[in-house]
Amino acid sequence: MPLKTRRAKDTAEVMIDYALCNGCGLCAEVCKGQPLYVNNGQVKIDQRRLFGCIGCGHCAAICPQSCIVVQGRELSPEDLFELPGREARADYASLLAMLQARRSCRAFRNREVEPEVVQRILEAAATAPMGLPPSEVEVLVLDGFARVREFARDAVDLMYAKRWLFSPIALALLRPFIGKEAYALWKSFLAPLPSFFHEKMEQNEDWLLYGAPLAMYFHASPTSDPMDFAIAGTYAMLAAEASGLGTCMIGTLEPFLKHKSRLNQKYNLPANNVHGIMVIIGYPKYTFLRGIRRSLARVDWIKR
């Protein structure tokens, strides 16, 4: 049965050049949709098995004979490319160094991000893993100081208009459904923000998106994996960091963009999408000299 999402309704088509195929079976081993299997030393295709071809492309990517083509579910033969050698990839030490050096950046230089750099960030975000291909992640790109400030003002106006959502009465009604811990967080953190943001915006200070020159809002359709947008946003953040930019994730918009509004309409944000994470990006104003060691809340290690 085909797995139906917003972008894909049918199975992808798998084509094998049997004149080149040596029957090694690697393609069938990595195929998790199950349309590929080996019978009497030959790879067979049966789209009725399990989900059929979901368009992951694993079979074409692993085939040593380059004899498999996958077409459909937003995948085409032109999407296949040769991977760089291990020596051209980041090793653990260089990756860890970048991760340790990353700090949340909320102060930016008066310099906009070049278009080619924006494209590189989007290219990296597109490589993010997803629950089910093709990716359902959508991105709103606010390019330039003026566009970011316009969105910030529109968002603050919306948050201020909906500040009743976090009034004492509304929170009291929500408490049985959201739990004690979420209630405490909403009351102490989210409730004061609409008025605070509005007051600062009236003073021409953007405390929502911090006057960034670039912002990307990642969101996804209801048929996506619930964390797909956050993973893509993380990849974009790391690509920006690797390009010498500073970044920060802004999550306070999410509760206010879950419902249809003028903001959704103006910026083409589907009201039924799974919202969302904003990543603000720009050239950092300050340079940090030291890192700060972080820790996980808990690790339960089931040893071998």
C-alpha positions as CSV (number, residue, x, y, z in Angstrom):
1,M,0.0,0.0,0.0
2,P,1.5,3.4,-1.0
3,L,2.3,5.7,1.9
4,K,0.4,8.9,1.1
5,T,1.6,12.3,2.1
6,R,1.0,15.9,1.0
7,R,3.8,15.6,-1.7
8,A,3.5,11.9,-2.7
9,K,0.4,9.8,-3.3
10,D,1.8,6.7,-5.1
11,T,4.9,4.5,-5.0
12,A,8.0,5.5,-6.9
13,E,9.0,3.4,-9.9
14,V,12.1,1.2,-9.7
15,M,13.9,0.2,-12.9
16,I,16.8,-2.3,-13.0
17,D,19.1,-2.8,-16.0
18,Y,19.5,-6.6,-15.8
19,A,22.3,-6.5,-18.4
20,L,24.4,-4.8,-15.7
21,C,23.0,-6.4,-12.6
22,N,25.2,-9.1,-11.0
23,G,22.5,-10.2,-8.5
24,C,24.6,-9.2,-5.4
25,G,21.3,-8.4,-3.5
26,L,22.6,-5.3,-1.7
27,C,19.7,-3.2,-3.0
28,A,17.2,-5.7,-1.5
29,E,19.0,-5.7,1.8
30,V,18.7,-2.0,2.2
31,C,15.2,-1.7,0.9
32,K,12.8,-1.1,3.8
33,G,9.7,-0.5,1.7
34,Q,10.1,-4.1,0.7
35,P,9.4,-4.0,-3.1
36,L,12.8,-5.4,-3.8
37,Y,13.7,-9.0,-3.1
38,V,15.9,-11.7,-4.4
39,N,14.5,-14.8,-6.0
40,N,16.7,-17.5,-7.6
41,G,19.7,-15.2,-7.7
42,Q,17.8,-12.3,-9.4
43,V,16.5,-9.1,-7.9
44,K,12.7,-8.8,-8.3
45,I,10.3,-5.9,-8.0
46,D,6.8,-6.2,-6.4
47,Q,5.2,-2.9,-5.4
48,R,2.5,-4.8,-3.5
49,R,4.9,-5.9,-0.8
50,L,4.5,-3.9,2.4
51,F,4.6,-0.1,1.4
52,G,6.1,-0.5,-2.1
53,C,8.9,1.9,-3.1
54,I,8.9,4.9,-0.7
55,G,11.5,6.8,-2.8
56,C,14.4,6.7,-0.3
57,G,16.8,5.9,-3.1
58,H,18.9,3.6,-1.0
59,C,19.0,0.9,-3.7
60,A,20.3,3.2,-6.3
61,A,22.8,4.8,-3.9
62,I,24.3,1.4,-2.9
63,C,24.3,-0.4,-6.2
64,P,27.9,-1.2,-7.2
65,Q,26.9,-1.7,-10.8
66,S,24.9,1.6,-11.1
67,C,22.1,-0.3,-12.7
68,I,19.1,1.0,-10.7
69,V,17.0,4.0,-11.4
70,V,14.3,5.4,-9.1
71,Q,11.7,7.8,-10.4
72,G,8.8,9.3,-8.5
73,R,7.8,10.6,-5.0
74,E,9.8,13.8,-5.9
75,L,12.9,11.7,-6.8
76,S,14.5,11.5,-10.2
77,P,17.7,9.9,-11.7
78,E,19.3,13.4,-11.9
79,D,19.2,13.6,-8.0
80,L,21.8,10.9,-7.7
81,F,25.5,12.0,-7.4
82,E,28.8,10.5,-6.4
83,L,29.8,11.0,-2.7
84,P,33.1,12.7,-1.9
85,G,35.8,10.5,-0.3
86,R,36.1,10.2,3.4
87,E,39.1,12.6,3.4
88,A,36.8,15.4,2.1
89,R,34.3,15.0,5.0
90,A,34.5,16.6,8.4
91,D,36.0,14.3,11.1
92,Y,34.8,14.1,14.6
93,A,37.3,16.5,16.0
94,S,36.5,19.3,13.6
95,L,32.7,18.8,14.0
96,L,33.0,18.8,17.8
97,A,35.1,22.0,17.7
98,M,32.4,23.8,15.7
99,L,29.6,22.5,18.0
100,Q,31.5,23.6,21.1
101,A,32.2,27.0,19.6
102,R,28.6,27.7,18.7
103,R,26.8,30.1,21.0
104,S,23.3,31.6,20.6
105,C,23.7,34.8,18.7
106,R,21.3,37.7,19.4
107,A,23.5,40.6,18.3
108,F,24.5,41.1,14.7
109,R,26.7,43.3,12.7
110,N,25.2,45.8,10.2
111,R,25.8,43.4,7.3
112,E,23.3,41.4,5.3
113,V,23.9,37.8,4.4
114,E,25.0,37.2,0.8
115,P,22.5,35.4,-1.5
116,E,25.0,32.6,-2.3
117,V,25.4,32.0,1.5
118,V,21.6,31.8,1.9
119,Q,21.4,29.2,-0.9
120,R,24.2,27.2,0.8
121,I,22.3,27.1,4.1
122,L,19.1,26.0,2.3
123,E,21.1,23.3,0.4
124,A,22.4,21.9,3.7
125,A,18.9,22.0,5.3
126,A,17.5,20.0,2.4
127,T,19.9,17.1,3.3
128,A,18.2,16.7,6.7
129,P,16.8,13.2,7.4
130,M,13.0,12.9,7.5
131,G,10.5,10.4,8.8
132,L,9.2,9.5,5.3
133,P,10.5,10.8,2.0
134,P,9.9,13.1,0.3
135,S,10.5,15.8,2.9
136,E,7.4,17.7,3.9
137,V,9.4,20.6,5.4
138,E,8.7,24.1,4.1
139,V,10.8,27.2,4.8
140,L,9.9,30.8,5.0
141,V,13.0,32.8,4.2
142,L,13.0,36.4,5.4
143,D,15.9,37.9,3.6
144,G,17.3,41.3,4.7
145,F,16.9,43.5,7.7
146,A,13.7,45.1,6.4
147,R,11.9,41.8,5.8
148,V,12.9,40.4,9.2
149,R,11.8,43.6,11.0
150,E,8.4,43.6,9.1
151,F,7.7,40.0,10.1
152,A,8.8,40.6,13.7
153,R,6.4,43.6,13.9
154,D,3.5,41.6,12.4
155,A,4.3,38.6,14.7
156,V,4.4,40.9,17.8
157,D,1.1,42.5,16.9
158,L,-0.4,39.0,16.6
159,M,1.0,37.9,19.9
160,Y,-0.2,41.0,21.6
161,A,-3.7,40.5,20.2
162,K,-3.7,36.9,21.4
163,R,-2.2,37.6,24.8
164,W,-5.5,36.5,26.3
165,L,-4.4,32.9,25.6
166,F,-2.1,33.3,28.5
167,S,-4.3,35.2,30.9
168,P,-4.8,33.7,34.4
169,I,-8.3,32.4,33.5
170,A,-7.2,30.8,30.2
171,L,-4.1,29.2,31.9
172,A,-6.3,27.9,34.7
173,L,-8.6,26.2,32.2
174,L,-5.7,24.7,30.3
175,R,-3.8,23.4,33.3
176,P,-5.6,20.0,33.5
177,F,-4.7,19.4,29.9
178,I,-1.1,20.6,29.7
179,G,0.0,19.4,33.1
180,K,1.6,21.1,36.1
181,E,5.1,21.6,34.7
182,A,3.9,23.1,31.3
183,Y,1.5,25.3,33.2
184,A,4.4,26.7,35.4
185,L,6.5,27.3,32.3
186,W,3.7,29.0,30.3
187,K,2.8,31.2,33.3
188,S,6.4,32.3,34.0
189,F,7.8,32.5,30.5
190,L,5.2,32.7,27.8
191,A,2.5,34.8,29.5
192,P,4.7,38.0,30.0
193,L,6.2,37.9,26.4
194,P,3.4,39.4,24.3
195,S,3.2,42.6,26.4
196,F,7.0,42.8,26.7
197,F,7.6,42.3,23.0
198,H,4.9,44.9,22.2
199,E,6.3,47.4,24.6
200,K,9.8,47.0,23.1
201,M,8.6,47.2,19.5
202,E,6.8,50.5,20.3
203,Q,10.3,51.7,21.4
204,N,11.6,50.5,18.0
205,E,13.4,47.6,19.6
206,D,13.0,44.1,18.2
207,W,13.3,41.6,21.1
208,L,11.6,38.8,19.1
209,L,14.0,38.4,16.2
210,Y,16.7,40.7,17.6
211,G,17.1,42.7,14.4
212,A,18.7,39.9,12.5
213,P,19.5,40.3,8.8
214,L,18.2,36.8,7.9
215,A,15.6,34.5,9.4
216,M,14.3,31.1,8.3
217,Y,11.0,29.7,9.6
218,F,10.9,25.9,9.3
219,H,7.5,24.2,9.4
220,A,5.9,21.1,7.9
221,S,2.7,19.5,6.9
222,P,0.6,17.3,9.2
223,T,1.7,14.2,7.3
224,S,5.4,14.8,8.2
225,D,7.2,13.3,11.1
226,P,6.6,15.6,14.1
227,M,10.3,16.5,14.4
228,D,11.2,16.9,10.7
229,F,11.1,20.7,10.8
230,A,13.3,20.9,13.9
231,I,15.9,18.7,12.3
232,A,16.0,20.7,9.1
233,G,16.3,23.9,11.2
234,T,19.2,22.4,13.1
235,Y,21.0,21.5,9.8
236,A,20.5,25.0,8.6
237,M,21.9,26.4,11.9
238,L,25.0,24.3,11.6
239,A,25.5,25.2,7.9
240,A,25.3,28.9,8.9
241,E,27.8,28.3,11.7
242,A,30.2,26.6,9.3
243,S,29.9,29.7,7.0
244,G,31.1,32.0,9.8
245,L,27.6,33.2,10.8
246,G,25.9,33.4,14.2
247,T,22.5,31.8,14.8
248,C,19.8,31.4,17.4
249,M,16.6,29.3,17.5
250,I,13.4,31.1,18.4
251,G,10.6,28.9,19.6
252,T,8.2,31.5,21.1
253,L,6.3,32.0,17.8
254,E,5.0,28.4,17.7
255,P,2.0,28.8,20.1
256,F,0.7,31.8,18.1
257,L,1.0,30.3,14.6
258,K,-1.0,27.2,15.1
259,H,-4.3,28.8,14.0
260,K,-5.4,30.7,10.9
261,S,-4.6,34.4,11.1
262,R,-3.7,37.3,8.9
263,L,0.0,36.5,9.6
264,N,-0.4,33.0,8.1
265,Q,-2.1,34.4,5.1
266,K,0.4,37.2,4.5
267,Y,3.4,34.9,4.7
268,N,1.8,31.8,3.1
269,L,2.0,29.7,6.2
270,P,-0.6,26.9,6.0
271,A,-2.6,27.1,9.3
272,N,-2.7,23.2,9.5
273,N,1.1,22.9,9.2
274,V,3.1,21.6,12.2
275,H,4.6,24.8,13.4
276,G,7.6,25.5,13.8
277,I,11.0,26.8,14.6
278,M,12.6,30.1,13.6
279,V,16.3,30.3,13.0
280,I,17.8,33.9,13.0
281,I,21.1,34.2,11.2
282,G,23.7,36.9,10.7
283,Y,27.3,38.0,11.1
284,P,27.9,38.1,14.9
285,K,28.6,41.4,16.5
286,Y,30.7,39.8,19.4
287,T,33.3,37.1,19.5
288,F,33.3,34.6,22.3
289,L,36.6,33.5,23.7
290,R,35.6,30.6,25.8
291,G,33.1,27.7,25.5
292,I,30.7,26.5,28.2
293,R,30.4,22.8,28.9
294,R,26.8,21.6,28.7
295,S,25.3,18.4,30.0
296,L,22.3,16.2,29.2
297,A,19.5,15.9,31.7
298,R,20.0,12.2,32.1
299,V,21.6,9.2,30.4
300,D,20.4,5.7,31.1
301,W,23.1,3.4,29.8
302,I,22.1,-0.2,29.3
303,K,25.6,-1.7,29.0
304,R,26.4,-4.7,26.8
